[in-house]
Every structure is written in structure tokens, then in C-alpha cells.
Amino acid sequence: MAHIGRKRRRDGSRLRHMVAFGRGGLARVDVRVLEALPPAWSHVRQVLFRPFGVGRWLTFGFWSFLQGLGEGGFSIGLPDFWGHRWAEQLDRAVLLEVLRRVSEYLPAVLAICGILLVLGIGFVLLLMWLSARGTFAYLDCIATNRPEVRRPWREHRAIAHSYFILRVIFGLVALAIMVALTVPVGVLVMSRLRTGEGLRATSAEVSRSFSFEWSRWDAGYGMAIQASDADEDRASIDPVVLIVLIVGFALLILVVLASTVFNVLLVDFVVPVQYLMKVGAFEALKIVWTLMVSHLGGFVLYLIVRLVLASAIGCGIFAVGCLTCGAFFCITAIPVLSQTVLQPVYALFRTFPLFVLRQFGPEWDVFVSSSPGPLSGVTPLELEG
């Protein structure tokens, strides 16, 4: 074990020295993303089925469950400002009455909101911390083929804490951006409600030739743009509010997309680099950024392949759930049990980026530099045969 530790430190020092010189210190590598899938699946079969054991699957399922905590992303739900029912129910008098009631018990309301806010923030931070610890433990178990609980939890404490801090900072930045985008919309809507203008305007104010009519679909809301003559009495959403909502929603979609891509890169590449070099999350992020700049096409292709693979697997799971009359959906709704039953999927998504990273050279091979377990003396390349 001592010589393994020395080799890890030597490889990590060499990689940091290479990255210190920027793109010039990294050899140009032709990243073949699709070629990483067969050996990744071979390693998954080796880990999960040779030998097969319920305890092994439960251990992997437990760690993949912890890894998924706090990674649910953002959920955006805009109020139905243009829905007929909502607009009719939200009368200015009702709003003022609610505000008056709240102002009467303002200290108690603020105290309850403050307590709930502190508890909510603490709970989210706890989930993120457990997710960080579980991410490295799951990677260790997959890379070494040693489904253990205590050892990986203890060994990667320092780098997991660094990764946790990075994710907290990233979450705060993303939250600040989303608040900055949603506050103007809220201020505009509240100001129009307080002044009695409402959210709607006559069609004459919108256009002499077009009117917007919002209709309710069975599965949601839809907008039908109909050409018609000017109707002074017909009401539609105010164009200013409409533009603000559309622009705000588009920007929120971009933020969610960017945060999703960043989170994928964190889990799939920053974590393996930390595990390989035993460095902090910020240093690992710089290294991954250097790789991305030098091989942007390869990383974009990886994201596309990952998206297609996830979509195909999701369709397969949905089909299985339908064929079993929803029984499979019920099973996969139970925490830990879901990750255990679907462990081949979770293990594949954990292993796939490791084989992509290995294409940059032997120094980037997580499997070779990992502690030998039941696969002692056997590399993933040999498992492909």
C-alpha cells in the first residue's frame, strides 16, 4: 500500500506540473468518446456480476443514493398570470386584505419564516455534504471493485470537503443569478397589482390586428395566436408583462442548462481528477478547464453522447414500467432500492467518464492508480477480452 501511495503522489505531481504550463504542457489527444463505452460496460459487468451478490449491489446502491442527494437541480414554476381562473381570483381587494392580515402578525410571520429558512438551508447543506462524501466513496468502490462502507468514507474526507465547498459556492452563485432574474418580474407584477392596473390590457392596446388568447390544454397551457379584427372589449395579457415573462423565462432556462452542464462536469471529471491527484476541488477544476479548452470538441461530444444515452435508458425504463403495469415504477420510487435495482445504469454513468479521461494518457487512468482489490493485477483493458 505504501508504494501505491507514493505512485499516486508522483503521478499527481507530474500531472500538476504538466497543467502548470497550460495547453502547451498537454499533448493533443484524439478523444474517442464512443470507444469508451464498451470497456466501461465491461468494467460494470466485472464489478456487478463477477461475482454477483446482493450485498455488493446494496453497497453500490447506497453510495449512488448518497451521491444523488442534493443533485436534483433547479425546479422552475412560473405562476399562471395569464390563466383566466387565476386572474379572476387574484383581485386587488383580496391581495390588499392578505397583506393587511400579514402585517397584523408581521413579527410572528417573520420569525416563522426565519426559522423555516434556517432549517431549510441547514437541511440542504447536509444533503450536499452527504452527497460529496458519497460521490467519492462510490467512485472508489467502482474503481477498485471493493464495495465497502467504512474505508472509502474515511479515506477521501479532505477532498470531499473541498468538493462540498465548491458545490456550495456554485449553488450560491446560481441562486443569486436566478434571484436577480426573477425579482424584476415579481416587482413588475406586484407593482401593477398594487396600482390596480392588473396584468391584462385590452386588445386595442396590444394590437389592432392581433390578439393573444391563452387556452388551457389537458396537459398544461398553450398559447394560440389568432389573427382577428380589433376588438376594443377583448382583454389579453399586457405586452410589457408578456415580454418580461418571456425574456425572464428564457434566461432562467439558460441558467438551468448551464448549471446542469457544470454539475455534470463536476461529477464526471472534477471528482475523478481530485481522486486521482488528491488535490482540492478548485485546483481540479482548473485542470479540467485546461483539458476542456484543449479538447473542447471531445467534451461537447461527450455531453451529447451522455444525453442520448440517458434519454435512451430513460425510455427503456419507462417501457419496462408500462409493461409491468407500474410495478417497476413503484420499486424505483423507493430510495436506495431504486439505486440498487438500477445499479448497472448508475455504475455505467459513473464508469463511462473514467474511460474517457483515461484516453489522455496512463497518468489519467483512475483504475491503474487505484488500490488493488479483487481485481489485483488486472486492468480494465484486460477485462475487455
N, C-alpha and C positions, 0 to 999 in steps of 0.2 A: 504493500500500500504506500510505503514511503516513496518508492521510485515513481509510482503513478502521480503522486502529488508534485514531485519535482518536475515530471514531464509536463503536467498541466501548467505549472508556473513558467516553465521555459517556453512552451507554445504560446501562452498568453503574452509573455514579454515580447516574443517575436512578432506576434500579430499587432500589438500596440505600437511597436517600432515601425512596422510597415504602414499602419494607418497614419502615423505621425507625419509622414511625408505626403499625405493626401493621395490624390489619384495616381500620381506618378509612382508611388510605392506599391501599387496593386497591379498585378498583371491582368491584362484583359482576358476575360473568361467568357466563352460562349455558353450562356446559361440555357440548358435544355430542360425546360420545366416539365414537359410531358414525360421525359425519360426518368424523372424522379418518382413517378407514380408506381411502376412495377416493383422496384426494390422497397419502396415504402410499404406496399401491401404485403410483400414477402416478410418484412420485419414484423408487421402487425400479426400475421399468421403465426410467426415463430413465437411471439410474445403471448398470444392469447390461446393458442391451440396446441403448443408443443412445450409442456404438457397442458392439457385443459383442466381447469379446476375452478369450482365455484368461488372458492376463497380468493383466488387470483383475480377473477373478474370483479368481485365485490371490492377488492382493494383498489383496482384501477378505476372502478366506478365511483368510489368515494372521493378519490383525488380529482377526477374530472368534474365531479359535482362541486367541490370546493373551488376549482379553477373557474367555473362558470358563475360563481357568486359575484355580484357587482358588475357583471359584464352585460347586463341587459340592454344597455344603450339608452337612448332617449325616446320618450313617447310624446308625440305631439298631438294635441287635440284642440282644434280651434272651435270656439262657440259658434252656434248656428245663428249668426247675426242676420242672415237673410231668410231664415225659415219663418213661415207665416205664424206658426204657433208661438215660437219663442218671441217674435217681435210683438205679437199681440199681448202676451202675458207680461212682458217687461215694460210696464207702464212707468212713466216718470214719477207718478204719485207713489206707486209701490216701492220704487227704488228709494225715494226720499224717506218713506216710512221705515224701510230696513235700515238705512243709515241712521235715522233718529234712534231706533231701538239699540243699535250697536253703540252709539255714542253714550247712551244711558249707562251701559255696563262696560264702558271702554277699558277701565283698569283690569277687570276680570278677563275680558276678551284678550287683551294684550298679554296678560300673564299666562293664560292657557295656550295661546299661540306660541309664546316664547318657550314654554315647557315642551310643547309638541315639536317645535323646531329643533331644540337641543337634542331631544330624544331621537328625532329623525336623522339628524346629522351624525349622531353617535352610532346609530344602527347602520347607516350607510358606510361609515368608516370601518366599522367592524367587519362588514361583508367584504369590503375591499381588501382589508388586511388578511382575512382568511383566504380570499381569492389569490392574493400574492403568494402566500405560503403554499397553497395548494398547487399553483401553477408550476413552481419549481419542483415540488415533490412529485407531481405527475410526470414532468419531463424526465426526472431522474429515474423513476420506475420504468418508463418506456425505454429510455436509452440503455439502461443497464439490465433490463429484464429481471428486475428484482422488486416484485410487488411487496414493499414493506411500508410500515407506518411511522415508526419512531425515527429510524435512521434518516430518511430524506427530510423529515420535518426539522430535525436538529441541524443537519449539515449545511443547509442553504439559508440560514436565518438572516445573515448580514445582507446578502444580495437581494433576498426577498423584501427586506425592509426598504432598501434603496428603490426597488421597483415599486413598492407601495407608495413611497413619497412622490415618485414621478407620476404615478397614476392620479394621485390626489391633486397635484398641481395641474395636470392636464384636465381633470374634471372641473376644477375651479375656473380655468380659462374658458373651457367650453360653456360652462354655466353662465359666466359673465357675458359672453358673446350672445347667448340666447336671451338673456335678460335685456341686453341692450337692444335686441331686435324686437322683443315683444312689448317692452314698456311703451314705446311710441304708439303702438297700436292700441294698447289699453288706455293710454291718456287721451287719444283721439276719440275713442268710443265713449269713455266716461264723460268727457267734456261735452260731447254732443247730446248725451242723455241728460246731463245736468242742465243744459241750456234749453232743453225741450225740442231741439231740432230733430232728434231721432236719427236713426240710421238709414232712413229711406227718403226718397225725393220723388217728385212727380216725373213722369217720362218726358215732359217738356223740358225739364232741367237737364235731363240726361242727353236726349237727342230728339230731333224732330222726325227722324226716320227709323230709329231702332228703339226697342225696349227690351229690358232684361227680365225674364220671368224665371224664377227659381222653383223647380218642381222636385218633389220628393220621390226617389226611387225606392224599390223594395229593399235594396242592399245599402242605401246611403242617400246621397244628394247629388243631383245633377243640374246642370245649367243649360238651358235651351235658349239660344239667341234667335229671336224671331223678328223678321222684318215686318213692320206694320206702319200704319199711318200714325201721326202724332195723336196721343190721347192724353189730354190735359189732366184727367182724373186718375189715370192708372199710376200706381206707385211702384217704384223699383228701388234697389239699393243705391245709395248715394255714390256717384262715380269716384269721389275722393276717398271714401271709405273702401270702395272696391279696389282701387289702385293700391292703397296702403296694405290691404289684406293680401293681395296677390304678390306684391313685392316682398312683404314680410314672410309670407309662406315660402316663397322661392328661396329666400336667403336662409330660412330655417332648414329647408331641405338640403341646401349646400353644406350647412354646418353639420347636420346629422351625417351626411355622406362622408365628409372629411373626417369627422370623429370616428366613424366606423372603420375607415381605411387605416387611420392612425392606430386604432386599437388592434386591428389585425396585425399590423407590422410590429407592434409591441409584443404581442403574444407569440407570433410566429418567428420573429428574428431577434428582437432585442433580448428576450428571455434566453434563447439558446446562446447568444454571444456572452451574456452575463454568466451563464452556467459554464461555458467553455473557458472563459478567461478569468472568471472570478473577479469581475470588476463591477463598479456601480452602474446603476441604470442610465445615468446621464452620459457616462463615458461609452457605454454600449450603444446608446442612441446615436452618438457621434459616429461610431464605427459603422453602424447600419446605414446612416445617412451617406457616408462616403461610398459604401457599396452601391447604394441606390443611384447616386449621381453617376457612378462609373458604369452601371448596368441598368439604366432606367427601363429599357425595353424588356429586359428579363423580369424585373419586378412587376411591371404592368401586366405582362403575360401571366405571371403567377397569380395576380389578383383576379384576372379574368378566368383562368382555369379553376381557381378556388371557388369563384362564384358559380360557374357552370356545374362544378362537382357538387356543391351544396344544393343547388336547385334540383339536380337530378336525384340526389339522395332524398331530398325533401319530398319530391313527387313519389318516389318509391315508398317512403314511409306512409305517406297519405294513402297510397293504393293499398298497402297492407292493412292499414286501419279500416279502410272501407270494406275490404274483403273479410275482415274478422268482425264486422258489424260494430265497430267502435271499441271492441275489447282491447285492441292494441293501443288505442289512444288512452284508455283508462290506465293501462300499465305504465305507459311512458309519461303519464302525468304525475307519478309518484317520485319524489326526489330520491336520488341515489339509485333506486331501482331502475329508473329511466336510463341513467348513465351506464348502469351495469348491462342492461339488455342491449343497448345501442353502443356498447363499448367498441366494436370494430369500427364504427363511424368516428367516434371520438379519438380513438387511437390513430386512425388514418390521418385525420386533420392535425394531430399532434406530430406525427412522424413525417408527413409529406414535406413541410418546410425544412426539416432537418436534412433531408436528402438533397433538397435544392441548395441549401447552404454548403453542403459537403462538396458541391461541384467547384467551389472556389479554391479547393486545394486540400491536401491532407491536414493542414493546420486547422481547418474549419470543420473537421469531422468530429461531431459530438460523440459518436459511438466508439471510436477508437480511443478517445481521451477519457471515456467514462470508466469507472471502476468495473473490473470484470465480475460478472455474476455467473449464472448458469451458462452464459454464452462465452465463457472464458476461452480465449484463443480463437474465437470465431468472429469474424467481422461480417457486417451486413452484406458485403459483396459476395462472400462465400455462401450466404443464405439464399441468394438469388438462384443458385443452381439447384 
